[in-house]
Amino acid sequence: MPVSTINYKNKRIVFIDYTDCKTKEEMIATLREAAELFKASPEKVLSLSDFTDAFGSKEFMDESKRLSVEVLRAKTEKAALLGITGIKKVLLKGLNAFSTNKLVPFDTKEEALEYLVSE
């Protein structure tokens, strides 16, 4: 299941796992599934997305920008990312330019989780 929730230090975190996505269509479907969960949440969301071994595409970035404006911006408290290297860092800078909620990359899941639950 690419989108799930985890409990870390009594905080609910939406975990979005792109690691098994092999196509841009799978990436976009996972993103849309996450957006629906964000939309349904009565409160702002902490999120952790894992892009390890996943690839970005123009279509995925376009959909990320669209959903950021429509849903994610208003519903995100904090967002952390894993697996952001090389060209993904360039794409992240582009996405962050459109977002008021900056996506912060981390090297380990533990660092990302600690960031998300910190005040």
Long-range contacts (C-beta under 8 A, 24 or more apart in sequence): 2-30, 2-33, 3-30, 3-33, 3-34, 3-37, 5-37, 6-48, 8-113, 8-116, 8-117, 9-113, 9-117, 11-46, 11-116, 11-117, 12-45, 12-46, 13-46, 13-47, 13-48, 13-113, 13-116, 13-117, 14-38, 14-45, 14-46, 14-47, 14-48, 15-47, 15-48, 15-49, 15-50, 16-47, 16-48, 16-49, 16-50, 17-49, 17-50, 18-49, 18-50, 18-51, 18-52, 18-54, 18-83, 19-50, 19-51, 19-52, 19-53, 19-54, 19-83, 21-54, 24-55, 24-57, 24-59, 24-60, 27-54, 27-55, 27-56, 27-57, 27-60, 28-59, 28-60, 28-63, 31-60, 31-63, 31-64, 31-67, 32-63, 32-67, 35-67, 35-70, 35-71, 35-72, 38-71, 38-72, 38-75, 38-76, 39-71, 39-75, 41-75, 44-75, 44-76, 44-77, 45-75, 45-76, 45-77, 46-77, 46-78, 46-79, 46-116, 46-117, 47-76, 47-78, 47-79, 47-80, 47-116, 48-79, 48-80, 48-81, 48-82, 48-109, 48-112, 48-113, 48-116, 49-79, 49-80, 49-81, 49-82, 49-103, 50-81, 50-82, 50-83, 50-109, 51-81, 51-82, 51-83, 51-84, 51-88, 52-82, 52-83, 53-83, 54-83, 56-87, 56-88, 56-91, 61-91, 61-94, 61-95, 64-95, 65-95, 65-98, 68-95, 68-98, 68-99, 69-98, 72-99, 72-101, 73-99, 73-100, 73-101, 76-101, 77-101, 78-104, 78-115, 78-116, 79-103, 79-104, 80-104, 80-105, 80-106, 80-112, 80-113, 80-115, 80-116, 81-105, 81-106, 81-112, 82-106, 82-107, 82-108, 82-109, 82-112
